[in-house]
C-alpha cells in the first residue's frame, strides 16, 4: 500500500511566518502568522526570534492536531547560504552553522531551515530546503559586469520561477530539463530568468537591475544616478530607499497598488496609463534580452507573480514578446506548494536529495 506522505512546509519572512500541512501534495491547512512589527523589531537580532517563530509553528501543529511524530518530512524556504545549484537539499549541521553565522547574508529567512532542522531532529525525520534563494547556476559570461571589482551575482525568485517553469513544461508534455524558457516573476520585486535545460543561466537581479516595479526603480542611467547623489539633495540612506522601496510606481504615481493605478487609467488619467505601459515595456525589453541568452531558441515564456493578476499588464507584455515564443500566464505565486512538491519528489524517489555539506559545484 502506498503511504500517504505528510509534509510540514515553512516559509519565514520579515514579519510573518507561513506554515502549511500537505498530504501527498494536497494542501490541508495553511496559516499566515503575523507579528506586531514592534514585537519583532524589539529583538536586537533576528536570531533572537528563533523561539518566537518556533512556538508559532508548534502552535499551528497543535491547533490542527498534527502530531510531529506523524510527519514524513519538513520543507522550508531556504536561507542565505553559500551559492548552490538548484534542487532539494538536506538541512545539515554545516548549513545550520552558515545560517546562524550569517556569513553569506543576514535575513529572517535564515531561521526557516534552522527551525525545520530542530523540529525534524525531534521527530526523527529529515528537513529539506527546495530551490534556495541562494541558487546560482550562472555561466561565466553572465558574471561579467563591466567593472572587474563588481561581479554579477545570481539573485532571483528561484522557488516561484522554477515552480512556474515545471508547470509550463508539464503542460507542454516535456520535462523541464529538456526545454528552454524565459520566466518573469512580476511583483514588488521583479526578476526575469533564462532557463536552459533546467538551469537558470542568467537573470535580472531583484534590486538594482531589470525593470522598474511597483516600488523599485530598477536599472537606472549610472552617470545620472551619480549626479543625483553628488547633488547633495539626498543622503545615501535616502537614495537607497528611493531605489528599493520608494521608486517605480510609488515615485511616479504615489501608490504601489496596480489595482488603484488601473482605476486611475479607467478614469482617464493619461500619466497613469503612460507609467504602467512603461513598466510593461521595460519588462518586455528584458524578456527580449534573455531570449538572446538562449540564442533565440525559446520554447515558452512564462509570466507569474502577483502582477500577473493584471490582465491589462499581462496583455501589454504578451503583445510585445509573442513573436519570440508562446506565452503562458500563471498569476500569483505557489511557493508553499512548490516546497511541498520538492519534498514529495524526494519521498517518492523521483528526485535525489542533495547534501550541502558536499556542495555540488554550481
Backbone torsions as a table, in degrees:
resi	resn	phi	psi	omega
1	UNK	NA	130.4	-179.0
2	UNK	-70.8	127.8	-179.3
3	UNK	-69.5	152.6	172.8
4	UNK	-92.3	111.0	-175.9
5	UNK	-79.8	127.0	-179.5
6	UNK	-107.1	123.2	-171.3
7	UNK	-128.8	128.7	172.8
8	UNK	-96.3	131.7	-177.8
9	UNK	-119.0	134.3	-177.8
10	UNK	-125.6	139.5	176.7
11	UNK	-144.3	102.4	-175.0
12	UNK	-99.3	125.6	178.3
13	UNK	-111.1	-167.9	-175.2
14	UNK	-63.3	-46.4	-177.9
15	UNK	-130.2	14.8	176.5
16	UNK	-136.5	155.8	170.7
17	UNK	-124.7	118.8	176.2
18	UNK	-96.9	129.6	177.4
19	UNK	-130.8	140.5	180.0
20	UNK	-146.6	152.7	178.2
21	UNK	-122.6	127.0	-178.2
22	UNK	-120.7	145.2	169.0
23	UNK	-119.6	115.4	-178.6
24	UNK	51.3	41.3	176.9
25	UNK	83.8	-1.9	179.8
26	UNK	-99.8	125.2	-179.2
27	UNK	-69.3	127.4	177.1
28	UNK	-106.6	-45.1	-179.5
29	UNK	-142.7	144.6	174.9
30	UNK	-151.6	142.4	178.4
31	UNK	-141.8	146.3	169.3
32	UNK	-109.2	111.1	-175.5
33	UNK	-95.6	116.0	-178.2
34	UNK	-97.8	160.3	179.1
35	UNK	-131.9	148.1	173.0
36	UNK	-63.1	125.7	-179.2
37	UNK	-53.4	-33.6	178.9
38	UNK	-69.2	-34.0	178.6
39	UNK	-66.3	-47.6	179.3
40	UNK	-69.3	-41.2	-178.4
41	UNK	-66.7	-22.7	-178.8
42	UNK	-72.5	-16.3	177.6
43	UNK	-82.2	120.3	-170.9
44	UNK	-60.4	-28.9	-177.4
45	UNK	-140.6	140.6	-174.7
46	UNK	-60.9	-25.2	177.9
47	UNK	-63.9	-23.5	177.6
48	UNK	-72.8	-6.7	177.1
49	UNK	-86.6	-1.2	-173.7
50	UNK	-52.5	-53.3	-176.4
51	UNK	-67.3	-38.2	178.1
52	UNK	-60.0	-49.1	-178.9
53	UNK	-68.0	-42.5	-179.9
54	UNK	-60.6	-43.1	-179.5
55	UNK	-65.1	-34.3	176.4
56	UNK	-61.0	-40.6	-179.3
57	UNK	-70.9	-42.0	176.0
58	UNK	-60.6	-40.3	177.8
59	UNK	-62.8	-38.0	176.6
60	UNK	-61.0	-45.7	179.8
61	UNK	-63.1	-43.4	-179.3
62	UNK	-66.6	-41.3	-179.4
63	UNK	-59.2	-39.8	-176.9
64	UNK	-99.4	12.7	175.7
65	UNK	53.8	47.3	177.4
66	UNK	-104.1	117.2	-179.9
67	UNK	-80.1	131.1	-179.9
68	UNK	-56.4	-36.9	-178.7
69	UNK	-70.1	-13.5	179.4
70	UNK	-88.3	-10.4	-178.1
71	UNK	-73.8	148.9	175.3
72	UNK	-100.2	-26.0	-179.7
73	UNK	-164.6	153.8	172.9
74	UNK	-119.4	127.2	-179.6
75	UNK	-115.6	129.1	-179.7
76	UNK	-122.5	148.5	166.0
77	UNK	-58.8	141.4	-177.8
78	UNK	-72.8	165.2	175.2
79	UNK	-109.9	-164.0	-177.9
80	UNK	-90.5	100.5	-178.7
81	UNK	-116.6	-171.0	170.6
82	UNK	-61.5	152.7	176.7
83	UNK	-58.6	134.7	-178.9
84	UNK	-139.1	160.4	172.8
85	UNK	-71.9	162.0	179.8
86	UNK	-70.0	167.4	178.9
87	UNK	132.8	-169.4	179.7
88	UNK	-103.2	122.7	-176.8
89	UNK	-116.2	138.3	171.8
90	UNK	-68.8	134.0	173.9
91	UNK	-80.7	108.9	-177.8
92	UNK	-116.0	-178.1	-175.2
93	UNK	-64.5	-36.8	-179.6
94	UNK	-64.6	-42.3	177.0
95	UNK	-62.0	-43.9	-179.5
96	UNK	-61.8	-41.0	179.0
97	UNK	-61.6	-42.8	-179.7
98	UNK	-66.3	-37.5	-179.8
99	UNK	-70.0	-41.7	179.9
100	UNK	-64.0	-41.0	-176.4
101	UNK	-73.0	-25.9	-176.8
102	UNK	69.3	22.1	-175.4
103	UNK	-63.5	-23.8	179.4
104	UNK	-107.1	5.7	178.3
105	UNK	140.8	147.1	-179.1
106	UNK	-105.3	123.6	176.9
107	UNK	-165.8	146.2	178.2
108	UNK	-56.6	-22.4	177.5
109	UNK	-60.2	-21.8	177.5
110	UNK	-60.8	-23.4	-177.8
111	UNK	-71.6	-30.2	-174.6
112	UNK	-56.3	-56.9	178.9
113	UNK	-62.0	-32.7	179.5
114	UNK	-65.0	-44.6	179.2
115	UNK	-68.9	-41.0	178.1
116	UNK	-59.0	-43.8	-179.9
117	UNK	-64.7	-41.7	-179.7
118	UNK	-62.4	-47.0	-179.8
119	UNK	-69.5	-38.4	179.9
120	UNK	-65.8	-39.5	177.3
121	UNK	-61.7	-42.0	177.9
122	UNK	-62.0	-36.5	-177.3
123	UNK	-87.9	-10.4	-178.5
124	UNK	74.4	32.0	-180.0
125	UNK	-127.2	-176.0	-179.8
126	UNK	-99.3	147.6	170.7
127	UNK	-113.0	140.6	-178.4
128	UNK	-135.4	160.3	166.7
129	UNK	-115.9	156.1	-175.3
130	UNK	-130.5	127.6	177.4
131	UNK	42.7	67.9	-174.3
132	UNK	-59.3	150.7	172.5
133	UNK	-64.1	-13.0	176.7
134	UNK	-91.7	11.1	177.8
135	UNK	-59.7	133.0	177.8
136	UNK	-140.1	107.5	179.6
137	UNK	-121.5	19.3	-178.0
138	UNK	-62.0	149.2	169.7
139	UNK	-92.0	160.9	-176.2
140	UNK	-53.0	-39.5	-179.7
141	UNK	-58.5	-35.6	-175.8
142	UNK	-73.2	-15.0	-175.9
143	UNK	-87.2	-16.0	-176.3
144	UNK	-79.0	128.8	-174.2
145	UNK	-102.1	-39.7	-170.6
146	UNK	130.3	-16.8	173.6
147	UNK	-130.9	123.9	-176.0
148	UNK	-55.9	-31.8	-177.4
149	UNK	-74.4	-12.3	-178.7
150	UNK	-118.7	115.9	177.3
151	UNK	-103.9	133.8	175.4
152	UNK	-68.1	132.8	-178.4
153	UNK	-119.9	149.3	179.2
154	UNK	-69.7	124.6	177.5
155	UNK	-157.6	93.3	-177.0
156	UNK	-147.2	176.1	-176.8
157	UNK	-80.9	72.7	-171.5
158	UNK	-55.3	-51.7	-171.6
159	UNK	-61.0	-49.8	-177.6
160	UNK	-74.3	-36.7	177.2
161	UNK	-61.3	-46.4	-178.5
162	UNK	-66.3	-39.2	179.7
163	UNK	-63.9	-44.5	179.2
164	UNK	-66.0	-36.5	179.4
165	UNK	-65.3	-43.5	179.0
166	UNK	-65.0	-38.3	178.5
167	UNK	-62.5	-44.2	179.9
168	UNK	-63.4	-42.7	179.6
169	UNK	-62.3	-42.5	178.4
170	UNK	-59.8	-43.3	-178.9
171	UNK	-65.5	-28.1	179.2
172	UNK	-87.1	-6.2	178.1
173	UNK	76.8	24.1	176.4
174	UNK	-131.3	164.7	179.7
175	UNK	-81.1	150.6	177.3
176	UNK	-57.0	-36.3	-177.1
177	UNK	-74.8	-4.7	-177.6
178	UNK	-108.1	2.5	-174.9
179	UNK	-132.3	166.2	174.7
180	UNK	-110.4	137.8	178.3
181	UNK	-154.5	161.6	173.0
182	UNK	-115.6	128.2	-179.8
183	UNK	-119.5	127.2	178.2
184	UNK	-113.4	113.2	172.5
185	UNK	-89.8	116.5	-173.9
186	UNK	-110.8	116.0	-179.7
187	UNK	-164.6	-155.0	175.2
188	UNK	-56.1	-34.2	167.6
189	UNK	-117.3	137.7	-179.3
190	UNK	-119.9	131.6	174.3
191	UNK	-134.2	143.7	-176.4
192	UNK	-126.3	118.1	-173.2
193	UNK	-115.7	145.8	173.8
194	UNK	-97.8	110.7	-177.6
195	UNK	-100.1	115.9	178.4
196	UNK	-118.8	114.2	177.3
197	UNK	50.1	45.8	174.4
198	UNK	87.1	3.6	179.3
199	UNK	-125.9	140.1	177.8
200	UNK	-91.3	99.5	-171.2
201	UNK	-87.9	-9.6	174.0
202	UNK	-165.4	155.5	176.4
203	UNK	-164.3	160.0	167.9
204	UNK	-74.3	161.3	-178.0
205	UNK	-104.5	142.1	-172.6
206	UNK	-59.3	-31.8	179.1
207	UNK	-126.5	122.9	174.6
208	UNK	101.3	-12.8	177.2
209	UNK	-134.7	171.8	172.6
210	UNK	77.5	-169.5	-176.0
211	UNK	-75.9	161.1	171.8
212	UNK	-66.5	158.4	-178.4
213	UNK	-128.4	-177.0	176.9
214	UNK	-56.3	-24.5	-177.1
215	UNK	-138.5	0.7	179.9
216	UNK	-118.0	147.7	-175.4
217	UNK	-76.7	-26.7	-175.6
218	UNK	73.2	-162.5	-179.8
219	UNK	-66.6	140.2	-178.8
220	UNK	-131.1	157.8	172.9
221	UNK	-61.6	117.1	-169.5
222	UNK	-65.4	-40.1	-178.7
223	UNK	-65.6	-42.3	177.4
224	UNK	-64.7	-35.3	178.1
225	UNK	-64.6	-40.6	177.0
226	UNK	-63.2	-42.0	178.5
227	UNK	-63.3	-37.4	178.5
228	UNK	-61.0	-42.7	179.8
229	UNK	-70.2	-40.8	-178.4
230	UNK	-68.5	-19.6	-178.2
231	UNK	-65.3	-21.8	-179.8
232	UNK	80.2	3.3	-178.8
233	UNK	-69.8	-26.3	-177.8
234	UNK	-136.3	147.0	172.7
235	UNK	-76.4	168.2	177.9
236	UNK	-60.2	-39.0	178.9
237	UNK	-64.1	-44.2	178.7
238	UNK	-62.4	-41.7	-178.8
239	UNK	-66.5	-40.5	177.5
240	UNK	-60.4	-39.7	178.0
241	UNK	-64.6	-41.4	178.6
242	UNK	-61.6	-35.7	-177.7
243	UNK	-76.1	-37.3	-168.7
244	UNK	-106.3	-23.2	-176.9
245	UNK	-139.3	-8.3	-179.9
246	UNK	-129.2	25.4	177.1
247	UNK	-103.9	-161.8	175.5
248	UNK	58.0	-136.4	-176.9
249	UNK	-59.9	-36.9	180.0
250	UNK	-60.1	-44.8	-177.2
251	UNK	-65.1	-39.2	-176.6
252	UNK	-84.9	-36.9	-169.2
253	UNK	-123.4	-4.2	176.7
254	UNK	79.4	10.3	178.4
255	UNK	-150.6	149.6	173.8
256	UNK	-105.2	10.4	-177.7
257	UNK	-95.5	108.2	-177.7
258	UNK	-64.3	-29.8	177.3
259	UNK	-61.4	-42.5	178.0
260	UNK	-67.4	-37.5	177.6
261	UNK	-63.3	-43.0	179.0
262	UNK	-65.2	-33.4	176.2
263	UNK	-64.5	-39.8	177.0
264	UNK	-61.3	-40.3	179.8
265	UNK	-63.4	-43.1	179.1
266	UNK	-60.6	-29.7	-179.8
267	UNK	-84.4	1.1	176.7
268	UNK	94.7	14.5	-179.6
269	UNK	-74.8	104.8	-175.7
270	UNK	-71.2	-30.4	178.7
271	UNK	-68.5	-40.8	177.4
272	UNK	-61.7	-40.1	178.0
273	UNK	-62.0	-46.2	-179.2
274	UNK	-60.3	-46.5	-174.5
275	UNK	-69.9	-41.0	178.8
276	UNK	-67.7	-38.1	175.7
277	UNK	-63.9	-36.0	179.3
278	UNK	-65.0	-38.5	178.0
279	UNK	-64.8	-42.8	176.7
280	UNK	-62.0	-41.0	178.8
281	UNK	-59.7	-46.2	-179.3
282	UNK	-66.0	-40.0	177.4
283	UNK	-61.6	-45.8	-179.8
284	UNK	-62.7	-38.9	178.9
285	UNK	-60.8	-42.8	-178.6
286	UNK	-71.7	-32.0	173.8
287	UNK	-63.8	-42.9	176.7
288	UNK	-59.9	-40.7	178.8
289	UNK	-62.5	-40.7	179.6
290	UNK	-67.5	-24.7	177.4
291	UNK	-66.0	-30.1	177.3
292	UNK	-71.1	-30.3	176.2
293	UNK	-60.3	-33.6	-179.3
294	UNK	-96.1	16.3	179.3
295	UNK	56.7	28.3	178.3
296	UNK	77.4	-1.6	-179.4
297	UNK	-92.8	87.4	-175.6
298	UNK	-121.4	122.7	-179.5
299	UNK	-80.2	-34.2	-177.1
300	UNK	-162.3	152.2	172.6
301	UNK	-116.8	132.0	-176.6
302	UNK	-116.9	128.8	172.6
303	UNK	-106.3	124.8	-179.0
304	UNK	-142.3	-178.7	-177.2
305	UNK	93.5	172.0	-174.5
306	UNK	-59.7	-38.2	-178.0
307	UNK	-69.1	-18.1	178.2
308	UNK	-69.5	-8.4	173.9
309	UNK	-69.9	-19.1	178.4
310	UNK	-81.2	106.0	179.7
311	UNK	-61.6	-34.5	-179.8
312	UNK	-63.9	-49.5	-178.6
313	UNK	-64.1	-45.7	-179.8
314	UNK	-61.3	-38.1	180.0
315	UNK	-67.4	-41.7	178.7
316	UNK	-61.6	-44.5	-179.9
317	UNK	-65.3	-47.6	-176.9
318	UNK	-59.6	-36.7	-178.9
319	UNK	-62.9	-34.5	-177.8
320	UNK	-81.3	-27.8	-171.9
321	UNK	-109.5	-4.3	-175.0
322	UNK	-60.2	-23.2	179.7
323	UNK	-71.4	-19.2	-177.5
324	UNK	-78.6	-47.0	-177.1
325	UNK	-168.7	165.1	174.2
326	UNK	-58.5	149.1	-177.6
327	UNK	-114.9	131.1	173.5
328	UNK	-115.0	139.8	-178.5
329	UNK	-118.7	119.4	177.7
330	UNK	-121.2	89.5	-176.7
331	UNK	-61.9	149.7	176.0
332	UNK	81.0	-173.3	177.9
333	UNK	-131.4	146.9	-177.0
334	UNK	-121.9	47.9	-173.7
335	UNK	-64.4	-40.1	-179.1
336	UNK	-65.2	-41.9	176.6
337	UNK	-64.6	-38.8	179.9
338	UNK	-63.6	-39.9	177.1
339	UNK	-63.7	-44.5	179.6
340	UNK	-63.8	-40.9	-179.6
341	UNK	-64.9	-38.1	177.1
342	UNK	-62.0	-45.4	178.0
343	UNK	-63.0	-40.3	-178.4
344	UNK	-65.3	-36.1	178.0
345	UNK	-62.0	-37.4	178.5
346	UNK	-72.2	-45.8	-179.0
347	UNK	-62.1	-35.0	-178.3
348	UNK	-86.1	-6.2	177.5
349	UNK	84.7	9.9	-179.8
350	UNK	-86.9	-11.9	176.6
351	UNK	-143.7	140.5	179.2
352	UNK	-88.3	140.0	177.0
353	UNK	-73.9	142.9	178.0
354	UNK	-99.6	161.4	-175.4
355	UNK	-118.6	116.4	-179.6
356	UNK	-60.7	-35.7	-178.0
357	UNK	-63.5	-19.5	179.4
358	UNK	-98.8	-14.0	176.1
359	UNK	40.4	78.4	173.6
360	UNK	-52.6	140.9	-179.4
361	UNK	-69.2	136.4	-180.0
362	UNK	-76.8	NA	NA
